[in-house]
């Protein structure tokens, strides 16, 4: 087992952080001969004790940033990771590096095993502690970690704060309170995919202070991008099976539902392929078996829901096909980015039916809360003195846990409550009536739902885009590609991208129209601009009329609204 970074081998006097010193440390401790783009910049920021958000492609070496930084910083490192399997994988990889001992705290362990891990941190024996957001809701865990005075708080897969925190894993939204409880160690947030709005939420939710935001390398030029459009599901299913047969193996096929994953896998198996399905409904032992077989090249194709993939680092995936459209461009980018990590050619192909977007619209428009529910929960909170566990509200308010969590998130957003002690709730000073607070919380919740619907529309716009697909993707992530990529279906077909003056409002930018309010530009189509407005929904407008009558303005310029 590697020796601890705090066992005396690090000089008491901190060395000067030169490029040579960082490279020598990376080579000696982790075996890295060179830095990838963004790694050294991020390292310098973290070692200067600056909160840092790093957005780098999957396989781009994000883990190395906190590993090397931890070796050079006193005090332990807390790593918040979303999946137990991912935590174990990260821990095993640390065994190959000379950066310190590592331990886990998760729900599969016995109390004795958890105590052993926490004791290792507080006694200085453990450098890296891997756990989930849910573990940090436990006051006894936070107290033990705080006593160890961690120097670095890492949130891996930080996009989960926005993707999962609002619905089924609300403890992600409470990590900022944990950071405060720990004395605000340096915060490092890592993700492979985050559009500007997601980056802003990560910074806000983690209470990052004047953070360095380092964004590198959204372009994956070795991956060919394409979309095939269908009217009938049977035709789509047949085309996908034929395409899988043609492609070099191995590959991944993503499906939106467990049923689709099982059906597609069975169809491919009847064609003689070594195909297995993977979804959260399978026993854990079977999921582990299927994943292991795929990683060991014992399968030609794995057909999976989004339950498969996070943290999977398999270099030779030659294709990633989507039987169903993803719920957002962020998700799609991360999913197809699991192909071609060896730098060799790979293909990302979406089999698209407009009908398939209905499922994502349904989920995005769901999870409603009403003013009565908000008022009931807020009243129950105000009746209590001091912090308390929000689980106590479940029986008192006769509402499901998920709804209570959503309301608490919204009440926190509007400043009506605060979260302390690993997720306990305490009421803030109430300068407004319960009815007014409830109304504002509903407005915030509706804006979140509209945000999710806009993300679905932006993914739909990608599927229907008539220009270079790579330019569309990079523009979404706030990067520019000067000319068409030459490695997508539209470029293969000779489609000429629109001139800059034909797209006066960038895709994914916010605009304002009098009478309709704020909206997001999701695309252009034959001289028309497509905008999703928060109040009135999706609208397609003639661009010539928009420009002639000045109907749309960039949101920053809409001062007369």
C-alpha positions, 0 to 999 in steps of 0.5 A, a space after each residue: 500500500 502506498 505510503 501516506 503523503 503526510 508520513 514525513 516524506 513531504 518537506 515541512 517547508 513548502 517547496 516553490 510550485 514550479 512547472 518542473 516541481 509539479 512535473 517531477 511530483 506527478 511522475 514520482 507519485 502518479 507515474 504521469 510523464 506529461 500534463 494534459 491540457 488544463 491539469 497544470 492550470 488546475 493544480 496551480 489554482 488548487 495549491 494556491 487554495 483557490 476554489 476551482 471548477 474543472 470541466 474536462 472531457 471524460 478520460 482527460 485526467 481530472 482525478 490526477 488533479 486532486 491526487 497530485 494536489 493532495 500529495 502536496 497539501 497537509 490534511 486529508 482529502 474528502 472526495 464526494 462521488 455519486 456511485 459506490 462502484 465508482 468509489 471503489 474503482 477510484 480507490 483501487 486506482 489509488 493503490 497504484 500511486 504514491 499519494 496516500 492511503 484511501 478509505 470508503 464510507 458507504 451503505 454496503 459497509 458494516 458500522 465497524 467498517 465505517 468506524 475504521 475508515 473514519 478513525 483512519 481519517 481523524 488519526 491521520 492514517 488516511 489521506 483520501 476519504 470517498 463517500 456519497 452526498 448521503 453519507 454527509 447528511 449524517 451529523 456524526 460523519 461530518 463531525 468526524 471529518 471536520 475534526 480531521 481538518 480536511 484541506 481539500 473537498 472534491 466533488 467528482 461528477 459535479 454536474 450531478 448537483 444540477 442533474 440529480 440534486 433537484 429530484 431524487 438525490 437532494 443531498 447534492 444541494 446540501 453540499 454547500 452547507 457541509 463545506 461551511 461545516 468543515 471550515 470551507 477547505 479548498 473546493 475542487 469540482 470536477 465534471 466532464 460536461 457542464 454548459 454555462 448555466 450548469 457551471 453557475 449552479 455548481 459554483 452557487 450550490 457549493 458556495 465556492 468563493 471567487 472560483 477559478 473556472 477551467 474549461 478544456 477540450 469539449 471537442 472530440 474530433 475523432 468521434 464521427 457524429 450523426 443522426 438518422 431520423 425515422 417515423 416508425 419505431 420498427 424501422 428505427 429498431 431495424 436500422 439500429 440492429 443493422 448498424 451495430 452489425 456493421 460497426 467494429 466492436 465493442 460498442 454501447 447502445 443506450 436506451 431510455 427504458 429498461 424494456 427497450 434495453 432488454 428488447 434491443 439486447 435480445 434482438 442483437 443476440 439473435 443475430 449472433 452477437 455477444 450482447 447483454 443488457 444492463 439497467 438498475 433493475 438487475 441484481 447488483 451481482 448481475 450488473 457487476 458480471 455484465 460490466 466486467 464482461 464488457 470491460 474484459 472484451 467478452 461482449 460485442 455490445 452492451 445495451 444499457 440505460 443511463 445506469 451504465 457508464 459513469 466512471 467507466 474508462 474503457 479505451 477501445 469503444 468503437 461506437 456509441 449508438 442511442 436507440 432513444 434521444 437523451 434528455 439533454 445535450 449535456 447527457 448526450 455529450 457525456 454518453 457518446 464521449 465514452 467512445 474513442 478514448 484511445 484517440 482512434 476513430 469512433 462513431 456516435 449515432 442517434 436514431 431519432 423519432 420526434 415522438 421519443 422526446 415526449 418521454 423526456 418532456 413528461 419527466 421534465 414537466 412533472 414533479 410539480 408542487 403547489 402553494 398549499 404544499 409549500 405553505 403546509 411545510 413552511 408552517 410546520 418548519 416555523 412552528 419548531 425551534 432550532 434545527 431538526 431533521 426534515 424527515 420528521 416532516 413526512 408524517 406530520 405533513 402527510 406528504 411523500 419524501 420526494 415532495 418534501 425534499 423538493 419543497 425544502 430545496 425551493 424554500 432554501 432557494 428563496 432564503 426562507 430556510 437554511 440547512 445546517 448540521 448535515 441537512 437539518 433545517 432551520 427557519 430563517 427570519 420571515 419578513 414576508 407572509 407564508 403565502 408570499 414565500 410560497 408564491 415565490 418558491 413556486 415561481 423558482 420551481 417553475 423556472 427550474 421545470 422550464 429549464 429542464 424543458 428547454 434542455 429537452 428542446 435543445 437536444 431535439 434541436 441538435 437532432 434536427 440541426 441542418 448544419 455541422 453537428 460539432 459546431 452546434 455541440 461546441 456552441 452549446 458548451 460556449 466554445 466555437 469551431 471556426 469551420 465545419 468539422 468534416 466528420 459528421 453526417 451533415 458535413 459528409 452530405 456537403 451541408 454548408 453551415 449558415 453564415 454568422 450574420 444569418 444567426 444573430 442570436 447564438 444557440 443556447 443564448 437567452 433572449 427577450 420578447 415583449 409580451 412573451 418574456 424570456 426565452 432560449 434560442 434552440 436553433 435555426 431552420 430555413 430562415 427561421 429562428 426557434 425559441 423556447 419561451 418560459 411563458 408561452 413555450 416553443 415558437 418558430 419565427 421568421 428571422 427576417 421579420 424578427 430582425 426588421 421589427 426588432 422583436 427579439 433582444 439579447 436578455 442583457 439589452 432588454 431594459 425596457 421590459 
